[in-house]
Amino acid sequence: MIFSTIWQHNNISKYITIKKKFAMVAVVSALANAPTVMSVPVVPNFTQGSMTSTTETTSTVTETINSMQYDTGYQYVITGTNVKHDGNSISPPSTTGNNNNTLNGVTSTWTDLDLNNKPNFTITTPGAAFQFTESYSGPGLKNHTVINRTSEVQSVTTTTSVFSN
């Protein structure tokens, strides 16, 4: 029985080996009979031509313009007819006392008028026509303008290349 098992094992091994050889022969013969692929270089054959390229760009720009106008002094204006004042000067006395401001480490000081001590005006000829105007504009912010705007910028670039042989 041992002899029969060994014989069977040897014959099965030979059968598998032969089967492998047949498979290899089949693959090799298939590869040997396959048609050969050849490549041919591709060379452009033209005498002239042109190429045009177009690039379009759109940009959106948003900006804020913040403008502040300051007066650093004052304006005191008096006009009139048929009026007179009761002092030596037509203007009130100036003051420099507590007229300062500090912002971000920068101190500003200005001269102002003492409007509590301005001269009195009276009509020169009572009953006659008269005109009197007094205006005062002190130091500080006079105008603050904020402009917000958005602009769209479009750019088109066209490039043409011409070539010949």
Stockholm file with secondary structure:
# STOCKHOLM 1.0

chainA/1-165         MIFSTIWQHNNISKYITIKKKFAMVAVVSALANAPTVMSVPVVPNFTQGSMTSTTETTSTVTETINSMQYDTGYQYVITGTNVKHDGNSISPPSTTGNNNNTLNGVTSTWTDLDLNNKPNFTITTPGAAFQFTESYSGPGLKNHTVINRTSEVQSVTTTTSVFSN
#=GR chainA/1-165 SS CHHHHHHHHHHHHHHHHHHHHHHHHHHHHHHHTSCCCCCCCCCCCCSEEEEEEEEEEEEEEEEEEEEEEEESSCEEEEEEESEEESSSCSSCCEECTTCEEEETTEEEECCEECGGGCCCEEESSTTSCCEEEEEEECSEEEEEEEEEEEEEEEEEEEEEEEEEC
#=GC SS_cons         CHHHHHHHHHHHHHHHHHHHHHHHHHHHHHHHTSCCCCCCCCCCCCSEEEEEEEEEEEEEEEEEEEEEEEESSCEEEEEEESEEESSSCSSCCEECTTCEEEETTEEEECCEECGGGCCCEEESSTTSCCEEEEEEECSEEEEEEEEEEEEEEEEEEEEEEEEEC
//
